[in-house]
Amino acid sequence: MEMIHIYHTNDLHSHLKRWPRIQHFLKSRRTHHAESGEDFFLFDIGDFIDRWHPLSEGTGGQGNIELLNESGYNAVTIGNNEGINFPYEVLNHLYEKSEFDVVVANLYDKTGQHPTWLKPYKIYQTKRGTRIGVIGLTAYFSLLYDLLGWHLAEPFEELGKWIQTLKDQSDVIILLSHLGLTHDERIAIEYPEIDVILGGHTHHTLPEGKQVGQTLLAGAGKHGRFVGHVTLQIADKNICSKQAKLYNVMELPTIQDERAISKEIYRRGKKLLNQKVTILPKEYIHDPFQATELSQILCQALREWCDADCAFINAGLILGPLSGKVTSYDLLSICPHPINPCKIQLTGSELKEVINETNSDDWANRQVIGLGFRGTVMGASVYDRITFKENNEIYINGHELDLNQIYSLAIPDMFTFGHFFKNVFPNKEKEYFLPEFLRDILKWKLQK
């Protein structure tokens, strides 16, 4: 009887305070299984990097790769935070120094070839000769990848293209899926040949896994709160049993100087971001519940960058004040979101509906989770070239809103995802501006 131990992490999003403890735990488990003569594999399922953290921003993600190297990962797949939050050239060189495999079957360059730094799948072999086929898939943000110079294939079609090859070459098939739980469940039904799906993207936590048909699904939540462990029992190259469990990282043994190590990781990134951006003649205050001068500057910058008729943002995007000498670290601190500018075409009637919703009583207090937003509360609405007169009449650039006219509205792209303005936005023409984040637009405006 052969025992194979598979450990997995997902969606750390550069939350590295727990990382020293996770790293120590993984090393101890590797040693334990080696002493028992059992195989140990370690995979990350994407969104390990998130540019809100100074290490990730300051090193262009290379600092995160070093952390993965130190921990002895066998392979990773990429999430959208690696895939669409870096310019083409940065992603194309991100894994040059990796000591692990990068498996992403559905990512291609514009020539239709997989980039040299990744493999669609990888076959690993245990000490006893069991062949483990590992394939990776990442979330289908095809338009955004296309704007950055990549081609992203539809994940289900891509999986169908490779599944027979994996069956021919493998005794066990594992999918590293940065697609989300709903897609993982569908894959388990449509591709029962896959033995284990290690999941991510939707931050799902499966304490004992989830059996869907013949496939075991696993997921370890987010932000390094859990480490996943799948155990396969093998006889004659066939799986006899499979089990999943999670380790709560806060319940793992602490290590010496844990806090000092995580602080040093942070300081390293902060030092790299210490370069001056500009010097401000005055202090710009921060208040998420009103349109401050700083949030107004960002809103105006967004409209100008997108060359739009008007713009709105939520004041909750700004997380702090600015004054005096401003560094790249300061801009990251007050605007850490991986959110891009977007321009959308709306009729006057549709624009009125959007403006009225952003002006509603409950708007500012809404809690926002995900969609690239790294704050907590929506905050007040901030407008540029949108004004209100008697009886709440709306004016666009000084002219009364024409319900039949077509207007271009600049917005943070988070409003085109999820549940916002679902009666208006889904089928409208949109233009995304990549790779710049909102803090890049703010920097551009402050330097003018």
N, C-alpha and C positions, 0 to 999 in steps of 0.2 A: 504494500500500500504506500502510495506517494502523497505527501502533503505539500501543497503549494500555497504560499501566503502572499496575498496581493494587498498592498497598502495604497491608499489614494487620498489626495487632497484636491480641493476645487474652490474656486472663487475666493481666494484670499484677499484679492483687491488691495494688495500691499499693506494689509493690516499686520504689521510685523512685530507688534508688542509680544505676541505669543510665540513668535518664530523660534527663538532660542530653545524654548521648551519642546516645541514640535520637533526641531532638528535633533535634539538630544534623545527624545523618545524614539525617533525613527532609527537612529544609529544603534540604540540599545536593542531594538527589536531585530534589526539585521544581525547583530552579533548573536542574539539568543537563537534565532532560527539556524544560523550557520553552525552553531555548536550542536544543534539537534539534527544536523544533516538535512535540513528542509530548505526548500527554495524560497527566496524572498524577491519580490518585485515591487517597484515603487513608481507610481504614475501621478501626474498632475493633469487636471481636466480643464485647465484654462482660466483666464482672468486672474492669474497669479500676479500680474503686473497691473498697477493702477496709478496713473500719473498724478493723483492727489498727493502722494507721498514724495517728499523731497528726494529720497534715494532714486525713485523711479524717474522723476522729472530731471533731476540733475545728471544722471548717468545715461539717460535715454533708454532705460530698462536694463542696461548691462549689469547694474548692481543686483537686480533680481536674478539674472542668469547665474551670477556668482553664487548666490544663496542656494539655487537649485543644484549647481555643480557640487557644492560642499556636502549636500545631503545625499548624493548618489542616486538621483532619479534615473530610472531606465528610459522613460519616455514621457513626453508631454504632448497635449494638443493645445491649440491656441483658442482663446476666447475672443469676443469682440473687443475687449480692452487691449489686447495685443494687436488684433487684426485691423481695426479701423481708427485707433487712437494715436497711431504713429504715421508720419509720412512714409511713402513707398520706400525710399532709400533707407530709412531708419529700420523699418521692419525687415527689409531685405538683408540687413547686416546684423540684426538683433541676436541671432543664434550662432554667429560665427565662432564664438568661443565656448559653445555649449558642449558638455561632455555626456550628453544624453541625446536620444533620438527625438525628433519632432515629427509627429504623425498627423497629417491633415489631408485627407483624401480629396476634399472638395475645393481646395485652393490652388489656383493656377495663375500664371502670369498671362499677359495679353497675347503671347504667342501660342497659348494653349498647352504649355508645358508646366509641369510642377517646378517651382523654384528649387535650386540645388540644395537648399538648406532643409528641405523636408522630404519625407517619404509618405506615400499614401497609406502604407502599412508596414509592419515589421514582424518577422517571425523570430521568436525567442525559443530557446531550448533549455529545458531543465536538466539537472544532473543525470536524470534517468532517461533523458531523450524525449520527453513529452514536448511536442511543438505547440507553442502558444502564439497564435496570430493576433496581433494588436492593430486595429485600424482606428483612425480618428476622424471626427467630423465637427465642424464649427458652425455656429448659428448663421442663418441665411440672410445676412444684410447685403444682398447682392448689389443694390444701387450704390451704397456707400463704398464698398470695395471697388466697384467700377470707377467711381470718381477718383479714387486713390491710385488707379493704374493696375488693379488686379482683376481677375475674373473668378467669381465664386460660383461653383456649380451647385445645383439643387441637391441637398444632402441625400434624399431618398433615392434619387436617380443614381447618384454616385455610389451609394452603398450597393445598389443592385448590380452595378458594373463590376464590383470587386468581390462580391460574396462567394462566387464559385471558385475564384482563385484562392481565397482564404480557406474554403472547405477542402480544396485539393492539397493545400500545403500545411494544414493545421490539425491538431487534435483538439485544441480548445480555442475558441474565438472570443476575444474581448473587444468591446467598442468603448473608446474614450469619447464620450458624447457631450459636447458643449452646445446642446440643442434645447434642453429643457425637459422636464418630466413628461409632459404630454406627448412629445415626440418620441421619447424613450419608450413609452408604453406602446405607441403605434409600431415602432420598430420591432419590439419584442413579439408582437402579433404577426407582423408581415415577414419577419426574418427569424423564425424559431431556431435557425442554425447558430445564432449568436448565444453564447452561454452566459455571458455577464456583460451588463452595460454599466460602466462607471460614469455617473452623470454629473452635470453642472448646469450653469447658466441661470436656472430658476431658483437656485439656492435651496433646493429641497433637502430635507433631513429625513433619512430613512434609517431609524435606529437598528432595525434588523433586516434591512433590505426590503424589497418587494418582489414577489414572484409573479410574473406575468407569463402565463403559458409555461414554456420550457426555460425562460430567461430570468435570471436574477438581476434586478435593478438595485443599484447602490447610489447613495448621495450623501455628502458630508456637510451640507449647509453652506455657510459662508464665513468669511473673515477669520478662518483658522480656529473656529470654535470646536471643531471636531476633526479627528483623523479617522478615515474609514479603513476597514480591514475585511477582506473577503478571503475565506479559506476554501480551497478546493481539495477534495479527497479523490485521488486518481488510482484506478486499477486497470492495468493493461491498456493504458492510454485513453481510458474512458472515465468520465466524471461519475463518481459514485454518490457524492453529496457536495453541496455548496452552501455556505453560510456567510452572512454579512453581519457586521457589528460596527459600532462607533465608539471611539474613545473621546470622552469629554476632556478637552485639553486643560481646562481649569482644575480638573481632578488628577492630572498627572503630577508626578514629583517635580517640585521646583528645582532649578539649577542655580549654582552659585553665580552671582553677578548677572542674573537674568535681566534685570531692569537696566543695568549699566550697558549691557550689550545692545539692547534694543535702542537705547538712547544714542549710543555711538553710531548705529546704523542711520538714525535720523540726522544726527549732526553732520555726518559725512555728506549727505545730500544737501543739507542747508548750506554748508560751506561752498559747494559747487554752484549754488544759486545766489551767491552774494554779490554778483555784479550789478552795478548801478543801471537802472532803466531811465530814471529822470529825477529831477528835484522839483518838488511842488512848492508853489509860493504860499500855500495856506493848507490848513488841515481840512480834509474831507471827512465828515462824520459818517457814522454807520447807524442806520435804523431800518430794520426790515419792514416796519409798519408805516413808512411814509416814503415819498419820493424825495430822496436826498439829492444833493448836487452830484455826488459820485454815481449814484444809480442812474441819474439823468444823463451823465456823460457816457456811461456804458450804452444806454439806450440809443443815444444819438450816434455813437460810433457804430452800433449795429446797423442802423438805417443807412448810414453813409457807406459802410462796407458792402452792404447788399444792394446799394443803389435803389432803394425802395421808396414808395410814396410816404410810408409811415412805419412806425415800429412800436412794439411794446415788449417789456420784460417784466419779470416779477422781482421785486426788491429783495426777496430772500436769496437771490443769487449772490449778493454781496454779503460777505461774512465778517467784515471788519472795516475799520477806518484806514485812511492813508494820510501821511503827512511827511514833509521834509524829503530826505533821500529815500527813494523807492527802489527796491531791488527786485530781481526776479522771484526771490523767495517771498517777498511781501505780496506780489501779485498772485502767486500760488496760494498763499494763505487766505487771501480774501476772496479768491475766485478759483477754487480747486477743481471745478466740474469739467469732465470731458464732454462738453456740450459745444456744438458747432453752430454757426449762423445758418439761418434758413430763410428763404423768401418764398412766399406763397401768394398765388393770384386768387383774389376773391371779388365777387360782386359787392356793390355797396350794401345790399341787403344782408349778405353773409358776413361782411365786415362788422355791420351793426350788431349782429347776433353775437359775434365774438367779443366785441367791446363791452356789450351789456353784461356778458358773463364775467369778464374780468373786473367789472365794476360792481359785482354783486356783494352783498353784505358778508357772506361767508368765505369769500375768495382768499383774503389775506391770511386767514387762520388755517387753511387746509394744510394737512401734513403731506409731504411729498416723499415717496420712497422709490428709489431706482431711477431709471431713464437718464442716467448720467448725473443726476442731481446729488450733490454731496453736502447739502445743507439739511435743514429740518422742516422749516415752515415756508409756505409759498411766499408770503409777504405781500405788501401793497403792489398794485399795478402802477407801472411807470410808462409813460407814453412819450413819443416824439412825433410831432406834427399831427397829433390827435388832441383836440381840445373840445370843451363842452361849454355851451352857452345856455340861454334861457330855456326852461323846460327840458333840460338835458339834451338839447339838440347837439348832434355830433358834427364837428368840422374837421376836415382833413386838409392840412396845409393852408388854413385860412378860408377854405371854401366849404359850404354846407355839403354834407355827405349826400351823394347822388346814389340812390338805391340800385340803379341800373348800370352804373359805371363800373369798370374793372379797376381794382386797386391792387398794388403790390404791398404786402405787409411783411416786414422783417421781424423774425421771432427767434428765440432760442429753439434749437431743433427738438428739445425734449417735448414740446407741445405737439409735435407731429406723431409721437408714439403714445401708446397707452390709451387712456380713456378721455383725454382732453378734446373738447370740441368735436365729439364723435359724429355729430349731425352735419358738420361742415367740412372738416379737414380731409377725411380719408381719400376722397376721389379728386382732390384738387391738384392742380399743377404746382409742384414744389421744386425749388432749386436749393441744394445743399452746398455749403461752402466749406470744403475740406482742404488741408488738414487743420486749419486754424481753430483754436478754441476761443471762447469768449474772452479769456484773459489776454490772449494775443491781440484781440481787437481793442481791448482796453489799453494795452501797452501802446499800440499804434496811435490811438487817440491822444493819450497823455504826452506822447513825444512830439506831437504836431505843434 
